[in-house]
């Protein structure tokens, strides 16, 4: 039976709760496709279970990530110094955003992603599995929308895909910590689709169309999936890229680790809405390339609404 609702409701404040869709990918594909489309339309965010990514692959990636972040700072910095890729701490991106975290950002089409073969093997296995999961979800979205099977997924499967893996490490914040400290500021993801896996430490929050923030409890059996800006443009705003943030880690004894796969098109891929979604509507965005959008994204702060620049006026 397909799980359309829920594990426990997500709560933030009294009398404020939201139910996040939890979708069982092992159920009937037609029903799953409809549920995913509904979740994308209503939330831009959902959880998937029975996702097919082996536990040992997830656990090995998590273990290797913690081992990396435990290394001395000079060794972490040697992994890569090219901005915006490689190791970073506190500073996020190129436009002045800061947060209470350190991170490692890796291009997934590179053969060498770190300075140890064990780490590289863990990254390769993990990326291969989550890329396949992302493509499966994108193909279910295509099925639910009535567009060609691989219209979205072929962009992520492409050998020149610009997909990324980001490992975010949020150490406990013990000095000057107060409720409301931001670990990673409010933003939407610029790519097509994001798959996030975290350990058992909370922190992720999403903002729905009512403008309120809701915490998302970690689920050891699930991947978080959220719509990116490119998919918002490609669906002519039938889906909306969800805004989210991470609060600083106040757990005294545990670090929060997020392993985030960003499914992205090749740089020269042209972003347009399929004609099946424009039968009764005019296009809201002009055609643009992923390289063009990425350049625009990196020139702006995290919290800005970057897609507006590409709207047809």
TIMI-30362 format. One record per residue: residue in three letters; x, y, z of N, C-alpha, C, O in turn. Coordinates in steps of 0.2 Angstrom, whole numbers, plus 5000, padded with zeros to 4 digits. Each point is the difference from the previous one (the first is absolute). Last residue first. Example, Ala and Ser with C-alpha at 12.3 -4.5 7.8 and 13.67 -1.06 7.14 Angstrom:
2
Ser506449895035500450065001499650055003500350065001 Ala499949664999499650065000500450065000500549995003 
END
This chain:
313
Unk504251954904499650055003499750044994499650045001 Unk501749715007499750044994499650065003499549985004 Unk502549905011499350004998499950044994500350054999 Unk501849915013499949974994499249994998499949974995 Unk501050145025500450034995499949974993500150034995 Unk499049885026499650064997500450034994499650034996 Unk501249785018499749994994499650064997499950004994 Unk501350005027500450014994499749984994500250034994 Unk499450055032499649974995500350004993499950054997 Unk501549975028499650044994499649954996500249944999 Unk501350005021499350025001499650034994499450015000 Unk503149945000499549945001499350015000499649974996 Unk502050214991499949975007499649945000499549994996 Unk501750084981499550035005500149965006500249955001 Unk501050004979500150075001499650035005500050065001 Unk499949714992500650015004500250085001500450025004 Unk497749914982499949985007500650015004499950035006 Unk500250014971499650055003499949985008500050055004 Unk501249804983500450065000499550065004500350035004 Unk498649774990500549995006500550065001500150025006 Unk498349984976499750005006500549995006499950045005 Unk500949944973499850065001499650015007500250055003 Unk500549744990500650045002499850075001500350035004 Unk498049824989500249995007500650045002500050035005 Unk498450074975500549945002500149995007499950055004 Unk497850064984500750015002500449945001499749955001 Unk497750164990500549955000500750035002500250054998 Unk497650065012500350004993500549945001500249985005 Unk497550035010500750025000500349994992499849964996 Unk497950015010500250055005500750024999500250055003 Unk497949844978500649995004500250065005499950064998 Unk497549884996500650034997500649995004500049995006 Unk497849854993500350055003500650034996500349964996 Unk498349844999499550065002500350065004499750045002 Unk501649774989499550004995499550065002499650024996 Unk502649915013499950074998499350004996499950054997 Unk501349755012499850045006499850074998499950045004 Unk500949804980499449975003499850045006499450005002 Unk502650064985499450024998499349975003499550045000 Unk502950005014499749954994499350034998499650025004 Unk502350145006499549965002499749964995500050024994 Unk502650065009499450034997499449955003500249955003 Unk502750104997499449995004499450034998499950064999 Unk502649844990499550055000499449995004499749944999 Unk503049985003499349984999499550065000500150045004 Unk502449954999499750034995499349984998499750024995 Unk501649905025500050084999499750034994499650055001 Unk499549715009500650024997500050084999499550035000 Unk498949895019500149984993500750024998500450035004 Unk498849885021500050064996500249984993500249954999 Unk499249975029500049984993499950064995499650045001 Unk501549925024499650054996500049974993500550014997 Unk499949895030500149994992499550054997499450005000 Unk501749975026499550034996500249994992500550024998 Unk499849915030500349984994499550024994499449975000 Unk501150115028499549994994500449984994500650034998 Unk499749975031500349994993499450004995499649965001 Unk501050135026499549984995500449994993500450054999 Unk500549905027500050054995499449984995499849944999 Unk500450025029500049974993500050064995499750055001 Unk500249985023500449945000500149984993500449954998 Unk498150235010500750015003500549954998500650015001 Unk497450114985500149935003500750005003500550014997 Unk498550174989500050015007500149935004500050005006 Unk500450114968499949945004500150025007500650025002 Unk498450154979500649985003499949945004499549995003 Unk498850044977500150035006500749985003500249944999 Unk498950074975500249955005500250055007500450044999 Unk497849984977500650035004500249945005499649955001 Unk498750114975500249965006500650035003500350044997 Unk497649984982500550035004500249975006499549975003 Unk499549934972499950015007500650045004500549984998 Unk498450024976500649985003500050025008499950065001 Unk498049884983500450055002500549985004500049965005 Unk498349954974500349985006500450075002500250034996 Unk498550004986499649955003500349975007499649995005 Unk501550174980499750025007499549965002499650015005 Unk501649954974499650065000499650025006499550025000 Unk502149794996499349995001499650065000499450005001 Unk502950014997499849954995499349985000499749974996 Unk501350195020499950034993499849954995499650014996 Unk500849915026499450055000499950034993499550014998 Unk502349855005499449964999499450045001499549994997 Unk502650115007500049984993499349964998499750014995 Unk500950065028499850054995499949984993499550024997 Unk500349795021500450054999499750054995499549994997 Unk499549825022500050034993500550055000500050045004 Unk500249755013499650064999500250034993500549984997 Unk499649795022500050024993499750075000499450015002 Unk501749815017499650064999500150024993500649994997 Unk499649755013500450064997499550065000499449994998 Unk500549785020499850054994500550044997500550025004 Unk499549835017499849964994499950044994499849974995 Unk500750125027500649964998499849964994500549974997 Unk498750285010499749934999500549954998500350014994 Unk499450265018500449954997499749935000499749985005 Unk498950254996500349965005500449954995499849974995 Unk499550285001499949944997500449955004500650005000 Unk498250265004500549955001499949944997499449975000 Unk499550274993499949945003500649965000500349994995 Unk498750285000500649955000499849945004499750015006 Unk498750184980500349985006500549954999500149964995 Unk498650154987500650045003500249985007500550035002 Unk497949874981499750045005500550055004499850045004 Unk500749794979499750064997499750045005499950064999 Unk502149795011499449994995499750064998500250065002 Unk502349865008499550055000499549994995500150004994 Unk501749845022499850024993499450065001499750005006 Unk502649885009499350035000499950024993500450014995 Unk501649835020499750024994499350035001499649975004 Unk501649935014500350074998499650034994500050064999 Unk500649695018499650054996500350064999500650025002 Unk500549735000500050065004499650054996500150014994 Unk500549765000499450005005500050075003499650015005 Unk501649964971500049965006499450025004499650044998 Unk500250004976500350035005500049945006499649965000 Unk500050104972500049945005500450035006500550034999 Unk498250064976500450015006499949955005499549975001 Unk500250124972499949945004500450015006500650004999 Unk498350164980500549995005499849945004499449995002 Unk500250134972499749965005500649995005500649994998 Unk499750174984499449974998499649975006499550015002 Unk502250195003500049954995499349974998499550035002 Unk501250155015499950024993500049944995499750014994 Unk499450035032500549964996499950024993499549994997 Unk499850175024499749954996500649974996500550034999 Unk499550105026500150004993499649954996499749965004 Unk501250155023499449994995500250004993500350054998 Unk501749895019499550055000499449984994500149964996 Unk501549905022500050024993499450044998499549975001 Unk501050015022500549964998500150014992500650004998 Unk498350165022499949974993500649964999500650025001 Unk498050055022500750014997500049964993499849945000 Unk498450075017499950044994500750014997500050034995 Unk500049935031499549974995499950054994499950065001 Unk502449945011499450015002499549984995500249994994 Unk502650005014499449974997499450035002499950005006 Unk502650045000499550054998499449974996499750044996 Unk502049785006500150075002499550054998499950004994 Unk500049765000500050015008500150075002499850025006 Unk499649824972500150075001499950015008499450005002 Unk501249774982499650035005500250075001500650015001 Unk499949904975500249985007499550035005499750054998 Unk500049894976499850055005500249985007499649965003 Unk500849984969500249985006499850065005500350055000 Unk499249864973500050055005500149975007499649965002 Unk500849984970500049975007500050065005500550035000 Unk498849934973500250045005500049975007499449975001 Unk500749984970499949975007500250055005500650024999 Unk498550014974500450015005499949965006499449985001 Unk500150054970499849995006500650005006500549994998 Unk499250064977500450045004499749985007500150055005 Unk500149804971499650035005500450045005500649985002 Unk500049894978500350065001499550045006500150065000 Unk499449724991500750005002500350065002500450005004 Unk496949954998500550024995500750005003500150025006 Unk497849945007500449944997500650024996500449964999 Unk498050215008500449975006500549944998500550005003 Unk497950094981500550065002500549985006500550025000 Unk497749834993500650004995500550065001500649994999 Unk497249995013500649965003500650004995500549995003 Unk497450134992500450035005500649965002500550025001 Unk498149904982500150074998500450035006500450054998 Unk498949714997500650025002500150084999500650025000 Unk497349874995500349965006500650045002500150005006 Unk498150154982500449944998500449985006500250045004 Unk497650075003500550024996500549954998499949945003 Unk498150085013499949984993500550034995499850014995 Unk500149995031499850064996499849994993499850044996 Unk500949785019499550035003499750074996499450025000 Unk502649864993499449964999499450035003499450004997 Unk502650115006499850004993499449964999499650024996 Unk501349965025499750074999499850014993499450024999 Unk501849795006499349995003499750074999499450004999 Unk502849994995499649974995499349985003499550004996 Unk502050115018499950044994499649974995499650034997 Unk501149845021499550055002499850044995499450024999 Unk502449834997499449975000499450045002499450004998 Unk502850095001499749994994499349965000499650024996 Unk501650025024499850064998499649994993499550034998 Unk501649785011499450025004499750074997499450004999 Unk502749934993499549964997499350015003499550004997 Unk502350125012499950024993499449964997499650034997 Unk501349905023499550065001499950034994499450034999 Unk502249795001499349985002499550055001499450004998 Unk502850054995499749964995499349985002499649994996 Unk501850135020499750044994499749964995499450024997 Unk501649865021499550045002499650044994499450004999 Unk502649884997499549955001499350045002499549994998 Unk502550145000499849974993499449965001499550004996 Unk501650085024499650054996499749984993499550014999 Unk501949845014499450015004499550064996499449994999 Unk502849964993499649954999499350015003499549984997 Unk502250185008499750004993499649944998499550024996 Unk501549985025499550055000499750014993499450004999 Unk502449855003499449985004499450055000499549984999 Unk502650084992499749954995499349975004499549994997 Unk501750265008500049935002499649954996499450024999 Unk500750235000500749975000500149935002500649985002 Unk497350134983500350015007500749975000500249974995 Unk498450034985499650045004500350025007499750045004 Unk500749864969500350015007499750055004499950064998 Unk499149894981500349935002500350005007500049965004 Unk498050204987500750005000500249935003499749975004 Unk498050124993500349974994500750005000500349994995 Unk498450105023499949935000500249974993500049945000 Unk500850285016499749984994499949934999500549965001 Unk499650175023500449954995499550004994499449995000 Unk501150145026499650004994500349974994500650014999 Unk499450015030500449984994499549994994499549975001 Unk500550175025499749964995500549984995500650035000 Unk498650095026500549994995499849954995499549965001 Unk499250225017500149944998500750004996500350054999 Unk498050135009500349965006500149934997499749955003 Unk500250284981499649955004500449975005500650005000 Unk499150224979500449965005499649955004499350015000 Unk500950164976499649965004500549965005500549984998 Unk500250174983500050025007499649965005499950025005 Unk500549944970499750065001499950025007499650055002 Unk501349744988500450054998499750075001500350054999 Unk499349705014500050034993500450064999500550015004 Unk499349935020499649964996499950034993499850065000 Unk501849945025499850034994499649964995500349944998 Unk500449955022499750065001499850044994499450025000 Unk502249804993499850015007499750065002500350054998 Unk500649764980499850075003499849995007499749955002 Unk501549904975499850015007499950075002500350054998 Unk499349874977500549985005499750015007499450005001 Unk499850154977500049935001500649985005500550045001 Unk498750174988499749995006500049925002499749985005 Unk502450124991499350025001499549994994500350024995 Unk502149855013499650034994499350025002499649965002 Unk502149905010500050075002499650054995499950065001 Unk500449665010499850054994500050075002499650015005 Unk501349815009499549964995499950044994499949974995 Unk501350115024500449984994499649964995500249994995 Unk499050105026500050054995500449974994499950034995 Unk499949835024499350014997500150054994499750004995 Unk502249975018499849944996499450004996499949984995 Unk500750195021500450014994499949944995500050004994 Unk498850005028499850054995500450004993499850004995 Unk500049775019500350075002499850054994499949984994 Unk498549815009500750014999500250075002499650045001 Unk498149865000500450005006500850014999500450015004 Unk497949984978499950075004500449995007500150065003 Unk499949754982500350064997500050065004500550035001 Unk498449785007500849995000500350064997500550025003 Unk497249964996500250025006500750005001500350045003 Unk498949884977499950085000500250025007500350055001 Unk499749724995500550034996500050085001500550035000 Unk497749845008500649995004500650034997500450035004 Unk497649984984499950045006500749995005500250055002 Unk499549824978500150074998500050055007500450045000 Unk499249735002500750014999500150074998500550035002 Unk497349905002500450005006500750024999500350035004 Unk498249954978499950065003500450005007500350055001 Unk499849764986500350054996499950075004500450045000 Unk498749765009500750005000500350064996500550025002 Unk497249944997500250035006500750005001500350055003 Unk498549974973500249955005500250035006500450055000 Unk497850044982500750015002500249965006499750005005 Unk498050004986500549964997500750015001500449974997 Unk497450125012500350044995500549964996500250024994 Unk498049975026500149954995500350024993499849994995 Unk499350215016500249945004500049954995499750004994 Unk500250295006500049934996500249955005500650015003 Unk498450264999500549955002499849944996499449984999 Unk500250304996499749935002500649965002500650014999 Unk498750254989500449965005499749945002499450005001 Unk499650184987500650014997500649965004500650004999 Unk496850035004500650015005500650024997500450045002 Unk497549924986499850025006500650035005499950045003 Unk500549864975499550054999499850045006500050065001 Unk501349744999500450054997499650064999500250065001 Unk498849755007500450025005500450064998500150055003 Unk498549844981499650035005500550045006499950055002 Unk501149814982499850064997499650045005500150065000 Unk500549735007500650045000499850074996500250055003 Unk498149784998500250035007500650045000500050055003 Unk499449844977499550055002500150035006499950065001 Unk501549764993500150064995499550065002500250065000 Unk499649735011500550045002500250064996500150055003 Unk498249804990499850035006500650055003499950055002 Unk500649824979499550054998499850045006499950065000 Unk501549755004500450064997499550054998500150065000 Unk499649765020499850014993500350064997499950065003 Unk501549885018499349994999499950014992500450014996 Unk501750035017499949934998499249984998499949954997 Unk501050275012500249994993499949924997500049994994 Unk498850185025500349935000500249994993499549984996 Unk500250265018499849964995500449934999500650015000 Unk498550215017500549955000499849954994499449975001 Unk500050305006499849944996500649955001500650024999 Unk498850175020500549994994499849944996500049945004 Unk498650235013500149934998500450004994499850024995 Unk500050175025499949994993500249924999500449985004 Unk498950235017500349934998499949994992499550044998 Unk500050135026500350014993500349934998500549985003 Unk498550075019499550024995500350014993499650024996 Unk502350005021499349985002499550024994500050054998 Unk502449924993499750045006499349975001499749974996 Unk501649914989500550055002499850045006500450015005 Unk499249734982499850055004500550055001500649995000 Unk498549794984500550055001499850065004499550034998 Unk499449715001499950074997500750035003500249995005 Unk500049754992499750055004500050074997500450024996 Unk499649804987500249995006499750055005499550024999 Unk499149954980500650035003500349955005499649965003 Unk499050064973500150035006500249955005499949944999 Unk500049984980499950074998500050055006500350064999 Unk500549684994499950045005500050074998500550044998 Unk498849724990500450065000499950045006499450015002 Unk500449724996499650065000500450065000500550005004 
END
